[in-house]
Amino acid sequence: MIIPIRCMSCGKPIGHLWEEYKKESASKPAGEVMTALGLERYCCRAQFLGHVDLIDTAAKFKRF
């Protein structure tokens, strides 16, 4: 749903980088953006590349 605060594999904090990544990746290649943000490890990069932002979709439904 939302990006994890820490990488699942190495434990590096990555959650604070998501908004900037989303904004920058619209105009630049994803690899360049991740390198500029300091995401060098493949496990951290995989968290960003594999993430699907579903929070807006899930927020439409109410639990009764």
N, C-alpha and C positions, 0 to 999 in steps of 0.2 A: 504494500500500500504506500508507505512512505519510506524513503531511503533510510537504512539503518544508521545509527549514530557512529558506530564503529564497524570496521571491516570484519566480516565473519571469520576470516582466516587468520589475519595477522594482528588485529586489534587496533589498527591505526584509526584515529578519528577522521571520518570522512563526511559526516552528515552536514557539516557547515559549508561544504563546498558545492552542494547540489544546486542551489539556486543560481550561483555564478556559472556553473557548468551548463545549466539549461539555457541561460541567457547567451553565453558565448558560443555554444555549439550550434546555434541557429545560423551563424555567419561564418564559422570556421570549422575545419575538420575536427572530429572528436578527439583524435590522437594528439593533436597540437594543444587543444584546450586542456586535456588531462595532464600533459607534460608541464604546461604553464602553471597549473594548479598544484603541482608537486606530487601527482599520483604516478609513481614510477613502478610500483609493484603490480604484477599482472592480476593478483587477487583483488586489489582495490579497483583496478580498471574494469574488471569483470563485474563488480558490484554496480558500477555506473552504466556499463553497456547493457547489462541484462535487466536493469530495473525498468519496470513499467509503472508509471505514476497513475494509480487507480483511486486515489483519495477523493477526487472530484466525482468520479462515477459512483463510488460507494456512499458518498455524502447525500446523494439524491434520495436514497431509500431510508425510511424511518422504521425503527423497530417498534411494534405495537405491544 
